[in-house]
Amino acid sequence: MDIYELLKDLTQCVGAAGVEKGVGKVISDYLEPYADTKMDMMNNLYCTFGEGYHILLEAHSDEVGFMITDITEDGFLKFDCCGTIDPRLLPNHEVSIWGRSEVKGVICAKPPHLQNDDDKKTVKVADLSIDTCIPTEKLKTLVRTGDRATLKRNYTKLLGDRISASSLDDRSGVAALILAADRLSKMNCKISMLFSAQEEVGCRGAKAGVFGIEPDEAISVDVSFAMSPGCKEQDCGELSKGAMIGFSPILSRDISKKLVTVAQKNSIPYQIEIMPSRTGTNADVISVNESGIKTGLISIPLRYMHEAVEVVDVNDVQAVADLIVKYVEERIGETNV
């Protein structure tokens, strides 16, 4: 499987929180050789294959985006954020509004020549608008309040094995599970894959989606911060240095330590991520689902989170896939003794 084509397919489809059916269709097509998939009422996508010791693997399919809140009389669209987005970075961004059809627009930016001191200090989402250049009456036939918008679909190969794209959070995690699926399908165990919805608006999909799966343990796959200028070293991993294995009070220490052992044994590049409290991922809600589930977390280092120019190294995505496969292989060996 071509990892570049996989990531391109996953990042070019639309899946803002609450409207994940488009990305779900792409994931289903990739998983078709291994098992049937199903989607629930929250847009969580499930795929289960095999029998025996049961491991749940999870990654969220949604992305940050916007919701249209008003169409002004002079033809501009007002909006609010679905997920955490820094409003200071929004002016000048290209967006797509997903109404009756795709409508392209730009988030308005006041020219620097006309800005006052207050303009330069703060940016509020309430003060921003989207310009589509479509006359108001025509625009109202194409877009309605409640429609979603997303940042422009980007996909650019950078130096070496790095790529820049929108929605790599968490389509790169989704890609890691798809890359692992073929090898996992040949193992003597039961694998459930959950591609959860609405993570960006409060881990809602995973909260409901795990009920009834009843795994013996779970691993969540997400992205985490990769070092870039202005960030603190202790808050970040490093791009191109491999999978980030999480250690946190809410995570199973047994799983975290086992992941490290497996990585070392199989020469899979890895780094440790320390989270003294919650992880900020779906692992937080999976671990307290039903009567409690032993949960681990593996993250992919990513720069410029929740922007249209997120950056990952495809080798880190592959390292996560390889680590999952080798971990499952070891756990099945232990449970089948």
Disulfide bonds with the S-S distance in Angstrom:
none
